[in-house]
Amino acid sequence: MSTLARPFWYVGGTMHDDARSSLGREALEHVDALYDFARHLAGNAGDAEDLVQETYARALSAHEGFERGTNLRAWLFRIPRNLFLDGRRKAKGDPMQGGFDTINPDVAENEELLRDDLELDRLRAMVAKDIETALAALPEEARTVILLDLQGLTEVEVAKVLGCAVGTVKSRLSRARASLRRALAEYAR
């Protein structure tokens, strides 16, 4: 899990409206999960940070649209998903895709090792890379449903995020899991 500095994600200076302030505080509880989701969608840390920042900006500006008592987590996860999809649609017609700011060097994050074993660390990196590759190879809908499931959302919450029926979520999740099992079959031996 990523650990982000909370003040970076605080959107807005003065919050005159108590409802907006309350929503902002509650929404910040989900920042790490939203960042992880955005990181997998976008494929790099910079774009993920932009997605999360825009998510909070939109959530706070549209706080009247959030109905108290409904699922804030599902409402929040829907925002970066829609932002990402909108960005991809816009980028399809943009001849200037890419550039220097999209270069993502493979830098190891500072994580504690379970054991001080260089070989074990290398093995973890290989497995993580294979999992990331298998996830990236999934169709967008399958990858999204897997990532939302990994974030701990229920099937009902995922259905709200994706704007589809729970049965659709169940079938997509089943097919996505089967695809991942096939792609990662060598680890099952």
DAQUI-V313707 format. One record per backbone hydrogen bond with DSSP energy under -1.0 kcal/mol. CO is the residue of the C=O (numbers start at 0). NH is the residue of the N-H. Records with the same first field share a line. If there is no record, write none. Layout:
BEGIN
CO = NH  NH
END
This chain:
BEGIN
4 = 7
5 = 8
16 = 20
17 = 21
18 = 22
19 = 23
20 = 24
21 = 25
22 = 26
23 = 27
25 = 28
26 = 29
27 = 30
29 = 33
30 = 34
31 = 35
32 = 36
33 = 37
34 = 38
35 = 39
36 = 40
37 = 41
38 = 42
43 = 47
44 = 48
45 = 49
46 = 50
47 = 51
48 = 52
49 = 53
50 = 54
51 = 55
52 = 56
53 = 57
54 = 58
55 = 59
56 = 60
57 = 61
59 = 62
61 = 64
66 = 69
70 = 74
71 = 75
72 = 76
73 = 77
75 = 79
76 = 80
77 = 81
78 = 82
79 = 83
80 = 84
81 = 85
82 = 86
83 = 87
84 = 88
85 = 89
86 = 90
87 = 91
90 = 93
98 = 101
99 = 102
104 = 106
108 = 110
114 = 116
116 = 120
117 = 121
118 = 122
119 = 123
120 = 124
121 = 125
122 = 126
123 = 127
124 = 128
125 = 129
126 = 130
127 = 131
128 = 132
129 = 133
130 = 134
131 = 135
132 = 136
134 = 137
138 = 142
139 = 143
140 = 144
141 = 145
142 = 146
143 = 147
144 = 148
145 = 149
146 = 150
147 = 152
148 = 151
153 = 157
154 = 158
155 = 159
156 = 160
157 = 161
158 = 162  163
164 = 168
165 = 169
166 = 170
167 = 171
168 = 172
169 = 173
170 = 174
171 = 175
172 = 176
173 = 177
174 = 178
175 = 179
176 = 180
177 = 181
178 = 182
179 = 183
181 = 184
183 = 186
184 = 187
END
